[in-house]
Amino acid sequence: MSPERQRDAAWLDALPGVLRDEPLARHSQFGVGGPADWFVKVSDADELARLLRRCAEGGVPLTMLGAGSNALILDGGVRGLVVRYDDRRLRVIDDTTVELGGGCMLPRVALDCARRGIAGLEFGIGVPGTCGASVYGNAGAFGTEIRDVLADCDVATPHGDVRMMSNHDCGFAYRHSRLKDELQGHVVVAARFTVRRDDAGAVRKRTDAVQAQRKATQPYGVRSLGSVFKNPQGDKAGRLVEAAGLKGRRKGGAEISAKHANFIVNVDNASAADVLALARLAHDEVLRQFGVDLEREIILLGDAAPAMSSATRATA
Ligand SMILES: Cc1cc2nc3c(=O)[nH]c(=O)nc-3n(C[C@H](O)[C@H](O)[C@H](O)COP(=O)(O)OP(=O)(O)OC[C@H]3O[C@@H](n4cnc5c(N)ncnc54)[C@H](O)[C@@H]3O)c2cc1C
């Protein structure tokens, strides 16, 4: 074992609560994915920033995982350290601002806000992911996106500090922010949203309406990753995949949903390879039949082929 690997293994193994060779399927709503060399949950922003710096300085790859409702974790797992940022606090700052920890689940936030008579985050009932990842990907549902309601956010950086970014700094676009490219490696630890006071019953009614629309149009109560492809300009990816005749098509344990063709569902212990094969089929058929080159919305994390983890290599 090289001295560097021995050093990595020693300090990573010593992290409080760290799990070695941890199957990530256990930590992903989709229930798919190979192991992380090391996996840890962190809920303090400064602690996370120190960890980001230590990994950056030591050349240890670090991957963030939220609820795993958009990220397909590949079958070979993820090398290095996988971190779940777990601060789930919701703080009402004043009548126009709430602050969410990066680990807050948006459906829970939507329900909490409705109970407290806070309007503006009703759309979150349709986004079953964390606040941090939703800022990262500018998530949106039923007419509202994160960029419409975000005031500013705090990000932990690979330099070991935590800094504030305004809505403008985030450079939002359709399912995109600068955190995905220029600011790769920065992690959203908290975000403040512009809200307004309203009657609790009225907010709940709107939240329920979003939920009802979601249940009527999307596979519900089954494991999926949301929309597999972004909607192309002026059209819907789901309509195109359905028109290509692929609704209900199955590969291994994965299926193109019979309810909404832009969803792939994990019906029976699917592998990531099954999901990718269906996504590739949908992409290629839509291109062949309609000349539309669909762009993937789901995010791939890790390695396709099973490999010996660095945790295992470190002790081999
Ligand atoms: C049934 C269903 C319906 C959905 N509907 C919608 C919808 O209507 N609109 C929509 O936009 N999405 C939708 N999604 C997709 C998904 O819920 C969102 O993309 C959500 O924002 C992902 O959050 P997550 O915590 O699950 O992220 P993950 O899937 O865990 O991770 C996504 C990405 O975020 C990164 N990341 C994780 N945490 C952080 C952090 N703190 N800071 C920076 N980066 C981080 C990860 O490294 C990864 O690259 C749906 C998914 C499902 C299953």
The ligand as an ORCA input file, in Angstrom:
! r2SCAN-3c Opt
* xyz 0 1
  C     -41.075     11.316     -8.218
  C     -40.090     12.420     -8.499
  C     -40.545     13.625     -8.962
  C     -39.636     14.667     -9.212
  N     -40.117     15.848     -9.681
  C     -39.256     16.860     -9.902
  C     -39.751     18.123    -10.361
  O     -40.937     18.329    -10.555
  N     -38.841     19.110    -10.590
  C     -37.499     18.917    -10.377
  O     -36.729     19.867    -10.584
  N     -37.019     17.739     -9.962
  C     -37.857     16.712     -9.708
  N     -37.368     15.508     -9.287
  C     -35.904     15.309     -9.177
  C     -35.299     15.609     -7.803
  O     -36.237     15.461     -6.757
  C     -34.690     16.993     -7.760
  O     -33.727     17.150     -8.770
  C     -34.017     17.279     -6.396
  O     -33.615     18.638     -6.358
  C     -32.815     16.385     -6.156
  O     -32.520     16.424     -4.775
  P     -31.715     15.235     -4.069
  O     -31.434     15.671     -2.672
  O     -32.430     13.958     -4.220
  O     -30.374     15.246     -4.914
  P     -29.447     14.003     -5.335
  O     -30.150     13.208     -6.359
  O     -28.962     13.288     -4.131
  O     -28.223     14.780     -5.988
  C     -28.379     15.567     -7.153
  C     -27.099     16.366     -7.381
  O     -26.967     17.360     -6.358
  C     -25.651     17.303     -5.787
  N     -25.789     17.728     -4.393
  C     -26.368     17.032     -3.379
  N     -26.394     17.783     -2.257
  C     -25.804     18.971     -2.571
  C     -25.543     20.171     -1.839
  N     -25.883     20.306     -0.541
  N     -24.924     21.209     -2.481
  C     -24.570     21.077     -3.787
  N     -24.799     19.976     -4.535
  C     -25.418     18.935     -3.931
  C     -25.234     15.839     -5.959
  O     -23.826     15.701     -5.944
  C     -25.825     15.519     -7.327
  O     -24.953     15.964     -8.347
  C     -38.245     14.466     -9.010
  C     -37.797     13.220     -8.529
  C     -38.698     12.217     -8.265
  C     -38.193     10.913     -7.730
*
